[in-house]
Amino acid sequence: MPRPRKCRRVCAMPENQGLEPLGGRENCCGSRIVMSIDEYEAIRLIDWEKLTQEQCAVQMGIARTTVTGIYECARTKLADALVHGKVLKIQGGDYTLCSENKKECSRHCCKKEKEK
C-alpha cells in the first residue's frame, strides 16, 4: 500500500483561477489544462519569489525531491498552455492553507496576504 500523500503548505489561494488565450476559448484547441494549487505555489515560490528548491521545500513542508517533481510537472503544464494556446485552470491538489502564526510565515509565506 502506498504512503498517504502529505498536504503541501500554501500561503494563499491564487488571485486568478486560470488563464485563457486572447480571443477567448474559441481560439484554443478545445482542451484545457488543470494545474493544482500546490503546483502553482511551487511556481510562485521558485520563479516569482526566487527561492531555491530547498527553501521552497521547507516553505511547503515537503521534501526537496517532491518539490522537484511538482515544479517539473507545473512547468510542463504552463509551457503546454502557452505554446498551444490552451485554457489553464488552477484548482485542486493536496494542500493546506498556511496560517500567519507559524514561524515559516515570518520569511516569505503569506507575503501576498500581508501586502493587501
MODELLER restraints for C-alpha pairs under 7 A, 6 or more apart:
rsr = mdl.restraints
at = mdl.atoms
rsr.add(forms.Gaussian(group=physical.xy_distance, feature=features.Distance(at['CA:7:A'], at['CA:94:A']), mean=4.94, stdev=0.5))
rsr.add(forms.Gaussian(group=physical.xy_distance, feature=features.Distance(at['CA:7:A'], at['CA:95:A']), mean=4.53, stdev=0.5))
rsr.add(forms.Gaussian(group=physical.xy_distance, feature=features.Distance(at['CA:7:A'], at['CA:96:A']), mean=5.96, stdev=0.5))
rsr.add(forms.Gaussian(group=physical.xy_distance, feature=features.Distance(at['CA:8:A'], at['CA:38:A']), mean=6.42, stdev=0.5))
rsr.add(forms.Gaussian(group=physical.xy_distance, feature=features.Distance(at['CA:8:A'], at['CA:60:A']), mean=5.23, stdev=0.5))
rsr.add(forms.Gaussian(group=physical.xy_distance, feature=features.Distance(at['CA:8:A'], at['CA:61:A']), mean=6.10, stdev=0.5))
rsr.add(forms.Gaussian(group=physical.xy_distance, feature=features.Distance(at['CA:8:A'], at['CA:62:A']), mean=6.51, stdev=0.5))
rsr.add(forms.Gaussian(group=physical.xy_distance, feature=features.Distance(at['CA:8:A'], at['CA:94:A']), mean=6.17, stdev=0.5))
rsr.add(forms.Gaussian(group=physical.xy_distance, feature=features.Distance(at['CA:8:A'], at['CA:95:A']), mean=4.38, stdev=0.5))
rsr.add(forms.Gaussian(group=physical.xy_distance, feature=features.Distance(at['CA:8:A'], at['CA:96:A']), mean=6.01, stdev=0.5))
rsr.add(forms.Gaussian(group=physical.xy_distance, feature=features.Distance(at['CA:9:A'], at['CA:60:A']), mean=4.31, stdev=0.5))
rsr.add(forms.Gaussian(group=physical.xy_distance, feature=features.Distance(at['CA:9:A'], at['CA:61:A']), mean=5.97, stdev=0.5))
rsr.add(forms.Gaussian(group=physical.xy_distance, feature=features.Distance(at['CA:9:A'], at['CA:95:A']), mean=5.71, stdev=0.5))
rsr.add(forms.Gaussian(group=physical.xy_distance, feature=features.Distance(at['CA:9:A'], at['CA:96:A']), mean=5.08, stdev=0.5))
rsr.add(forms.Gaussian(group=physical.xy_distance, feature=features.Distance(at['CA:9:A'], at['CA:97:A']), mean=5.88, stdev=0.5))
rsr.add(forms.Gaussian(group=physical.xy_distance, feature=features.Distance(at['CA:9:A'], at['CA:98:A']), mean=5.80, stdev=0.5))
rsr.add(forms.Gaussian(group=physical.xy_distance, feature=features.Distance(at['CA:10:A'], at['CA:38:A']), mean=6.72, stdev=0.5))
rsr.add(forms.Gaussian(group=physical.xy_distance, feature=features.Distance(at['CA:10:A'], at['CA:41:A']), mean=6.29, stdev=0.5))
rsr.add(forms.Gaussian(group=physical.xy_distance, feature=features.Distance(at['CA:10:A'], at['CA:60:A']), mean=6.34, stdev=0.5))
rsr.add(forms.Gaussian(group=physical.xy_distance, feature=features.Distance(at['CA:10:A'], at['CA:95:A']), mean=6.40, stdev=0.5))
rsr.add(forms.Gaussian(group=physical.xy_distance, feature=features.Distance(at['CA:10:A'], at['CA:96:A']), mean=6.02, stdev=0.5))
rsr.add(forms.Gaussian(group=physical.xy_distance, feature=features.Distance(at['CA:10:A'], at['CA:97:A']), mean=4.96, stdev=0.5))
rsr.add(forms.Gaussian(group=physical.xy_distance, feature=features.Distance(at['CA:10:A'], at['CA:98:A']), mean=5.64, stdev=0.5))
rsr.add(forms.Gaussian(group=physical.xy_distance, feature=features.Distance(at['CA:11:A'], at['CA:97:A']), mean=5.84, stdev=0.5))
rsr.add(forms.Gaussian(group=physical.xy_distance, feature=features.Distance(at['CA:11:A'], at['CA:98:A']), mean=5.09, stdev=0.5))
rsr.add(forms.Gaussian(group=physical.xy_distance, feature=features.Distance(at['CA:11:A'], at['CA:109:A']), mean=5.40, stdev=0.5))
rsr.add(forms.Gaussian(group=physical.xy_distance, feature=features.Distance(at['CA:11:A'], at['CA:110:A']), mean=4.77, stdev=0.5))
rsr.add(forms.Gaussian(group=physical.xy_distance, feature=features.Distance(at['CA:12:A'], at['CA:97:A']), mean=6.16, stdev=0.5))
rsr.add(forms.Gaussian(group=physical.xy_distance, feature=features.Distance(at['CA:12:A'], at['CA:110:A']), mean=6.56, stdev=0.5))
rsr.add(forms.Gaussian(group=physical.xy_distance, feature=features.Distance(at['CA:17:A'], at['CA:89:A']), mean=5.94, stdev=0.5))
rsr.add(forms.Gaussian(group=physical.xy_distance, feature=features.Distance(at['CA:17:A'], at['CA:90:A']), mean=4.99, stdev=0.5))
rsr.add(forms.Gaussian(group=physical.xy_distance, feature=features.Distance(at['CA:18:A'], at['CA:88:A']), mean=5.16, stdev=0.5))
rsr.add(forms.Gaussian(group=physical.xy_distance, feature=features.Distance(at['CA:18:A'], at['CA:89:A']), mean=4.22, stdev=0.5))
rsr.add(forms.Gaussian(group=physical.xy_distance, feature=features.Distance(at['CA:18:A'], at['CA:90:A']), mean=5.24, stdev=0.5))
rsr.add(forms.Gaussian(group=physical.xy_distance, feature=features.Distance(at['CA:19:A'], at['CA:87:A']), mean=5.89, stdev=0.5))
rsr.add(forms.Gaussian(group=physical.xy_distance, feature=features.Distance(at['CA:19:A'], at['CA:88:A']), mean=5.07, stdev=0.5))
rsr.add(forms.Gaussian(group=physical.xy_distance, feature=features.Distance(at['CA:19:A'], at['CA:89:A']), mean=6.60, stdev=0.5))
rsr.add(forms.Gaussian(group=physical.xy_distance, feature=features.Distance(at['CA:20:A'], at['CA:86:A']), mean=6.63, stdev=0.5))
rsr.add(forms.Gaussian(group=physical.xy_distance, feature=features.Distance(at['CA:20:A'], at['CA:87:A']), mean=4.41, stdev=0.5))
rsr.add(forms.Gaussian(group=physical.xy_distance, feature=features.Distance(at['CA:20:A'], at['CA:88:A']), mean=6.21, stdev=0.5))
rsr.add(forms.Gaussian(group=physical.xy_distance, feature=features.Distance(at['CA:21:A'], at['CA:27:A']), mean=7.00, stdev=0.5))
rsr.add(forms.Gaussian(group=physical.xy_distance, feature=features.Distance(at['CA:21:A'], at['CA:28:A']), mean=6.73, stdev=0.5))
rsr.add(forms.Gaussian(group=physical.xy_distance, feature=features.Distance(at['CA:21:A'], at['CA:85:A']), mean=5.51, stdev=0.5))
rsr.add(forms.Gaussian(group=physical.xy_distance, feature=features.Distance(at['CA:21:A'], at['CA:86:A']), mean=6.59, stdev=0.5))
rsr.add(forms.Gaussian(group=physical.xy_distance, feature=features.Distance(at['CA:21:A'], at['CA:87:A']), mean=6.52, stdev=0.5))
rsr.add(forms.Gaussian(group=physical.xy_distance, feature=features.Distance(at['CA:28:A'], at['CA:85:A']), mean=5.37, stdev=0.5))
rsr.add(forms.Gaussian(group=physical.xy_distance, feature=features.Distance(at['CA:28:A'], at['CA:86:A']), mean=5.29, stdev=0.5))
rsr.add(forms.Gaussian(group=physical.xy_distance, feature=features.Distance(at['CA:29:A'], at['CA:86:A']), mean=6.53, stdev=0.5))
rsr.add(forms.Gaussian(group=physical.xy_distance, feature=features.Distance(at['CA:31:A'], at['CA:86:A']), mean=6.25, stdev=0.5))
rsr.add(forms.Gaussian(group=physical.xy_distance, feature=features.Distance(at['CA:32:A'], at['CA:86:A']), mean=5.50, stdev=0.5))
rsr.add(forms.Gaussian(group=physical.xy_distance, feature=features.Distance(at['CA:32:A'], at['CA:87:A']), mean=4.65, stdev=0.5))
rsr.add(forms.Gaussian(group=physical.xy_distance, feature=features.Distance(at['CA:32:A'], at['CA:88:A']), mean=5.85, stdev=0.5))
rsr.add(forms.Gaussian(group=physical.xy_distance, feature=features.Distance(at['CA:33:A'], at['CA:77:A']), mean=6.71, stdev=0.5))
rsr.add(forms.Gaussian(group=physical.xy_distance, feature=features.Distance(at['CA:33:A'], at['CA:81:A']), mean=6.87, stdev=0.5))
rsr.add(forms.Gaussian(group=physical.xy_distance, feature=features.Distance(at['CA:33:A'], at['CA:86:A']), mean=6.89, stdev=0.5))
rsr.add(forms.Gaussian(group=physical.xy_distance, feature=features.Distance(at['CA:33:A'], at['CA:87:A']), mean=6.16, stdev=0.5))
rsr.add(forms.Gaussian(group=physical.xy_distance, feature=features.Distance(at['CA:33:A'], at['CA:88:A']), mean=4.85, stdev=0.5))
rsr.add(forms.Gaussian(group=physical.xy_distance, feature=features.Distance(at['CA:33:A'], at['CA:89:A']), mean=6.14, stdev=0.5))
rsr.add(forms.Gaussian(group=physical.xy_distance, feature=features.Distance(at['CA:34:A'], at['CA:88:A']), mean=5.91, stdev=0.5))
rsr.add(forms.Gaussian(group=physical.xy_distance, feature=features.Distance(at['CA:34:A'], at['CA:89:A']), mean=4.78, stdev=0.5))
rsr.add(forms.Gaussian(group=physical.xy_distance, feature=features.Distance(at['CA:34:A'], at['CA:90:A']), mean=5.82, stdev=0.5))
rsr.add(forms.Gaussian(group=physical.xy_distance, feature=features.Distance(at['CA:34:A'], at['CA:91:A']), mean=6.77, stdev=0.5))
rsr.add(forms.Gaussian(group=physical.xy_distance, feature=features.Distance(at['CA:35:A'], at['CA:74:A']), mean=6.59, stdev=0.5))
rsr.add(forms.Gaussian(group=physical.xy_distance, feature=features.Distance(at['CA:35:A'], at['CA:77:A']), mean=6.87, stdev=0.5))
rsr.add(forms.Gaussian(group=physical.xy_distance, feature=features.Distance(at['CA:35:A'], at['CA:89:A']), mean=6.03, stdev=0.5))
rsr.add(forms.Gaussian(group=physical.xy_distance, feature=features.Distance(at['CA:35:A'], at['CA:90:A']), mean=4.78, stdev=0.5))
rsr.add(forms.Gaussian(group=physical.xy_distance, feature=features.Distance(at['CA:35:A'], at['CA:91:A']), mean=6.33, stdev=0.5))
rsr.add(forms.Gaussian(group=physical.xy_distance, feature=features.Distance(at['CA:36:A'], at['CA:90:A']), mean=5.54, stdev=0.5))
rsr.add(forms.Gaussian(group=physical.xy_distance, feature=features.Distance(at['CA:36:A'], at['CA:91:A']), mean=4.98, stdev=0.5))
rsr.add(forms.Gaussian(group=physical.xy_distance, feature=features.Distance(at['CA:36:A'], at['CA:92:A']), mean=5.04, stdev=0.5))
rsr.add(forms.Gaussian(group=physical.xy_distance, feature=features.Distance(at['CA:36:A'], at['CA:93:A']), mean=4.84, stdev=0.5))
rsr.add(forms.Gaussian(group=physical.xy_distance, feature=features.Distance(at['CA:37:A'], at['CA:90:A']), mean=6.06, stdev=0.5))
rsr.add(forms.Gaussian(group=physical.xy_distance, feature=features.Distance(at['CA:37:A'], at['CA:91:A']), mean=5.51, stdev=0.5))
rsr.add(forms.Gaussian(group=physical.xy_distance, feature=features.Distance(at['CA:37:A'], at['CA:92:A']), mean=5.85, stdev=0.5))
rsr.add(forms.Gaussian(group=physical.xy_distance, feature=features.Distance(at['CA:37:A'], at['CA:93:A']), mean=5.74, stdev=0.5))
rsr.add(forms.Gaussian(group=physical.xy_distance, feature=features.Distance(at['CA:38:A'], at['CA:93:A']), mean=6.15, stdev=0.5))
rsr.add(forms.Gaussian(group=physical.xy_distance, feature=features.Distance(at['CA:38:A'], at['CA:94:A']), mean=6.88, stdev=0.5))
rsr.add(forms.Gaussian(group=physical.xy_distance, feature=features.Distance(at['CA:38:A'], at['CA:95:A']), mean=6.14, stdev=0.5))
rsr.add(forms.Gaussian(group=physical.xy_distance, feature=features.Distance(at['CA:39:A'], at['CA:70:A']), mean=5.63, stdev=0.5))
rsr.add(forms.Gaussian(group=physical.xy_distance, feature=features.Distance(at['CA:39:A'], at['CA:71:A']), mean=6.31, stdev=0.5))
rsr.add(forms.Gaussian(group=physical.xy_distance, feature=features.Distance(at['CA:39:A'], at['CA:74:A']), mean=5.24, stdev=0.5))
rsr.add(forms.Gaussian(group=physical.xy_distance, feature=features.Distance(at['CA:40:A'], at['CA:74:A']), mean=6.91, stdev=0.5))
rsr.add(forms.Gaussian(group=physical.xy_distance, feature=features.Distance(at['CA:42:A'], at['CA:56:A']), mean=6.93, stdev=0.5))
rsr.add(forms.Gaussian(group=physical.xy_distance, feature=features.Distance(at['CA:42:A'], at['CA:67:A']), mean=7.00, stdev=0.5))
rsr.add(forms.Gaussian(group=physical.xy_distance, feature=features.Distance(at['CA:42:A'], at['CA:70:A']), mean=6.98, stdev=0.5))
rsr.add(forms.Gaussian(group=physical.xy_distance, feature=features.Distance(at['CA:42:A'], at['CA:71:A']), mean=5.75, stdev=0.5))
rsr.add(forms.Gaussian(group=physical.xy_distance, feature=features.Distance(at['CA:43:A'], at['CA:71:A']), mean=6.37, stdev=0.5))
rsr.add(forms.Gaussian(group=physical.xy_distance, feature=features.Distance(at['CA:43:A'], at['CA:74:A']), mean=6.97, stdev=0.5))
rsr.add(forms.Gaussian(group=physical.xy_distance, feature=features.Distance(at['CA:45:A'], at['CA:51:A']), mean=5.77, stdev=0.5))
rsr.add(forms.Gaussian(group=physical.xy_distance, feature=features.Distance(at['CA:45:A'], at['CA:56:A']), mean=6.19, stdev=0.5))
rsr.add(forms.Gaussian(group=physical.xy_distance, feature=features.Distance(at['CA:46:A'], at['CA:52:A']), mean=6.08, stdev=0.5))
rsr.add(forms.Gaussian(group=physical.xy_distance, feature=features.Distance(at['CA:46:A'], at['CA:53:A']), mean=6.66, stdev=0.5))
rsr.add(forms.Gaussian(group=physical.xy_distance, feature=features.Distance(at['CA:46:A'], at['CA:56:A']), mean=6.70, stdev=0.5))
rsr.add(forms.Gaussian(group=physical.xy_distance, feature=features.Distance(at['CA:53:A'], at['CA:64:A']), mean=6.17, stdev=0.5))
rsr.add(forms.Gaussian(group=physical.xy_distance, feature=features.Distance(at['CA:53:A'], at['CA:67:A']), mean=6.49, stdev=0.5))
rsr.add(forms.Gaussian(group=physical.xy_distance, feature=features.Distance(at['CA:53:A'], at['CA:68:A']), mean=6.92, stdev=0.5))
rsr.add(forms.Gaussian(group=physical.xy_distance, feature=features.Distance(at['CA:54:A'], at['CA:64:A']), mean=5.42, stdev=0.5))
rsr.add(forms.Gaussian(group=physical.xy_distance, feature=features.Distance(at['CA:57:A'], at['CA:63:A']), mean=5.57, stdev=0.5))
rsr.add(forms.Gaussian(group=physical.xy_distance, feature=features.Distance(at['CA:57:A'], at['CA:64:A']), mean=5.05, stdev=0.5))
rsr.add(forms.Gaussian(group=physical.xy_distance, feature=features.Distance(at['CA:57:A'], at['CA:67:A']), mean=5.90, stdev=0.5))
rsr.add(forms.Gaussian(group=physical.xy_distance, feature=features.Distance(at['CA:59:A'], at['CA:104:A']), mean=6.44, stdev=0.5))
rsr.add(forms.Gaussian(group=physical.xy_distance, feature=features.Distance(at['CA:81:A'], at['CA:87:A']), mean=6.36, stdev=0.5))
rsr.add(forms.Gaussian(group=physical.xy_distance, feature=features.Distance(at['CA:81:A'], at['CA:88:A']), mean=6.12, stdev=0.5))
rsr.add(forms.Gaussian(group=physical.xy_distance, feature=features.Distance(at['CA:100:A'], at['CA:110:A']), mean=6.54, stdev=0.5))
